[in-house]
Amino acid sequence: MARTASLGVRSPGQATVSTPLVVASVVAVILGGTLRAQDEPRARFSSGVQAVEVYATVTDSAGEPVTGLRADDFQLDDDGHWQSITTFAEGAFPLTVALGVDRSLSMKGEPLRLARRAAESFLRQLRPGDRSMVVAISAEADVVAPLDAPREAQVQAVAALDAWSTTALRDAVVKTLDRLAPEGGRQALVVFSDGTDRYSQASAGEMLEKARRGSALVYPIIFGRAQVAVLSDVARLTGGRAFVLRDARGLDGALGSIARELRHQYLLGYAPAAPAAAAEAGRWHPIRVQVRGQEAGAWRVRARDGYEAR
């Protein structure tokens, strides 16, 4: 699947948040996005080189989304060749999201209670056109509420989660990305975990490669003081963002940041102008996205770093 680009100005893959907000209100901004295109597109990452679509997030020095940009404000390089952007939209595109809730014994108590509350609020504030699933992470990755389950049933599934077993976090990320892969449109994986991984069969490298070649933006929310570098790498490669919460109050701030990003993203589409050899199946196309203009030096752009031709 075609991937969002690695940006000309990279944002850090990890942030520390400690400002308390109200979960329901900050997540509710997902509901209000308005596209600049005439119709809201059911956009997807293209899997071939005939048409490539890239989601990009632009934030200012304070971490707030930069809105109102136009197609000619962007520069996009595909495998060393500058591209003409032929499809462009801004807004809250329809979303397919997986919420991965770590319910292992290391999350027992306050971390799991916070994760449940945040996941429930996130689910309740999704728009009717969005699709969601809930994955309980322990020694296995159990889909406790599939994509076709009613929203209220998914909320109830989250509320019923209790601490159980050990953690195979990398395996859970890989399996959840596999479940999202057949879905069209914009995809995201939000993971609530303390970052502990004891029994995964998938290596860190295998998890990173799976995420890099998939289509989902990955947003790990890590409880505790440990900085889990591999989760930050997953976020960076996919165009998402990782949060380390040193204080439980920071959970609402992290969700607010994710919600604002999902509301204000740019869709850039193009038909690659490159030599015929670049269209070979299996060839990796690195992408670089930049924003023109005087202010661009203070802005950060996040997107995937390439795609595989199919």
Salt bridges, closest charged atoms under 4 A:
GLU40 OE1 - ARG127 NH1 3.44
GLU64 OE1 - ARG260 NE 3.28
ASP72 OD1 - ARG70 NE 3.58
ASP73 OD2 - ARG70 NE 3.98
ASP78 OD1 - HIS285 ND1 2.94
ASP79 OD2 - ARG283 NH2 2.91
GLU90 OE1 - ARG36 NH1 3.35
GLU110 OE1 - ARG113 NH2 3.08
ASP130 OD2 - ARG127 NE 3.67
GLU140 OE1 - LYS175 NZ 3.70
GLU152 OE1 - ARG124 NH1 3.15
ASP162 OD1 - ARG103 NH2 2.59
ASP178 OD1 - LYS210 NZ 2.75
GLU183 OE1 - ARG131 NH1 2.48
ASP197 OD2 - ARG170 NH1 3.63
GLU209 OE2 - ARG213 NE 2.33
ASP233 OD1 - ARG236 NH2 3.78
ASP247 OD2 - ARG249 NH2 3.02
ASP252 OD1 - ARG117 NH1 3.65
GLU261 OE2 - ARG241 NH1 3.67
GLU261 OE1 - ARG302 NH2 2.35
ASP305 OD2 - ARG212 NE 2.74
GLU308 OE2 - ARG213 NH1 2.60
GLU308 OE1 - ARG310 NE 3.69
